[in-house]
Amino acid sequence: MRYLSGKEAYDLDQQLFSTFQYSVVQLVELAGLSVALCINDVLARIGGDKTALVLCGPGNNGADGIVAARHLALHGWEVDLCITKKSSKSDIADSLIAQAVSCGAHLVDLDSLVFGDSISKEGSSLSYNIIVDSIFGFSFDSSRPLRAPFDLCLPGLAKASKSSHVVCVDIPSGWNVSSEKQDPDKELIVPSTLISLTTPKTCALGLPKSTFHYVSGRFIPIELIKRLEIDIPYEGADLFVKIQ
Ligand SMILES: NC(=O)C1=CN([C@@H]2O[C@H](COP(=O)(O)OP(=O)(O)OC[C@H]3O[C@@H](n4cnc5c(N)ncnc54)[C@H](O)[C@@H]3O)[C@@H](O)[C@H]2O)[C@@H](O)CC1
């Protein structure tokens, strides 16, 4: 299995857009759908109810989460969708959010969430069976200081991840993407599940042994699969594979 650095993952992304002429909307749709399918597989393993909080960030990782929220809602989940911060550059987020809401996802404000051993909505004691971390992906720069709202919500999510099932999309938000070891002085998310998109990134080498690790995002052209030696052991027509 090939593990990519953040830079290699970014270059792969750019080639998909330029040489191979994929659009962002196509890729986030395929990525988000496969994330939702993985989460259904997680539920079959851990049990519990079909309740999820999907926390989304400003980039394409966040867009994957919005699409996943829509598909989960269509799969019968009670989904709360929280857009932690919208990018001023993003022209696709608004339509993806509208689609998710029209399919049954409920929008919640970050300010209305209470972070503790789990995450709940203000005034409610109900917690979520699954929390989806779709805040940052491979473009996260761990050398930059976190600003609001991430200075509060990432440590809050990290704390909750010790007792709640947190599913991270592509990268556990806040982790150094290109490093096998994370800074022990930082309070970081402990993923119960990681869904690596296209192929795992270097940071996935430092996952706890108990973490479920899926690979999904089955849209890499044959030429790139061969050149980058991205050999994912998918079976038949499956859109994801569990590798740990
Ligand atoms: N080629 C691929 O493999 C695909 C990648 N996709 C997704 O796209 C993601 C990458 O998306 P993007 O490149 O848009 O980037 P991200 O979604 O990882 O994050 C970009 C955003 O994070 C902010 N940011 C970075 N470091 C920060 C810090 N220290 N503090 C606060 N904000 C910070 C940036 O300003 C930017 O707004 C992947 O991880 C994956 O989830 C999928 O959408 C589809 C295809």
The ligand as an ORCA input file, in Angstrom:
! r2SCAN-3c Opt
* xyz 0 1
  N      -7.596     14.011     -5.094
  C      -8.149     13.641     -4.034
  O      -7.582     12.799     -3.477
  C      -9.402     14.240     -3.559
  C      -9.437     14.974     -2.390
  N     -10.556     15.351     -1.811
  C     -10.586     15.997     -0.514
  O      -9.954     17.224     -0.542
  C      -9.140     17.356      0.619
  C      -8.139     18.416      0.401
  O      -8.887     19.596      0.196
  P      -8.263     21.040      0.175
  O      -6.989     21.043     -0.614
  O      -9.345     21.966     -0.247
  O      -7.862     21.321      1.653
  P      -8.441     20.971      3.094
  O      -9.888     20.710      3.004
  O      -7.547     19.963      3.674
  O      -8.187     22.330      3.899
  C      -8.032     23.568      3.275
  C      -8.446     24.687      4.203
  O      -7.800     24.553      5.442
  C      -7.257     25.802      5.816
  N      -6.112     25.569      6.716
  C      -4.977     24.882      6.449
  N      -4.180     24.862      7.542
  C      -4.828     25.543      8.517
  C      -4.535     25.876      9.869
  N      -3.395     25.522     10.470
  N      -5.448     26.589     10.568
  C      -6.621     26.974      9.992
  N      -6.954     26.697      8.715
  C      -6.070     25.997      7.986
  C      -6.921     26.477      4.513
  O      -6.820     27.874      4.660
  C      -8.112     26.045      3.662
  O      -9.224     26.895      3.893
  C      -8.646     15.947      0.842
  O      -8.147     15.724      2.122
  C      -9.895     15.145      0.544
  O     -10.711     15.076      1.686
  C     -11.858     14.958     -2.339
  O     -12.701     16.011     -2.320
  C     -11.857     14.384     -3.708
  C     -10.589     14.072     -4.368
*
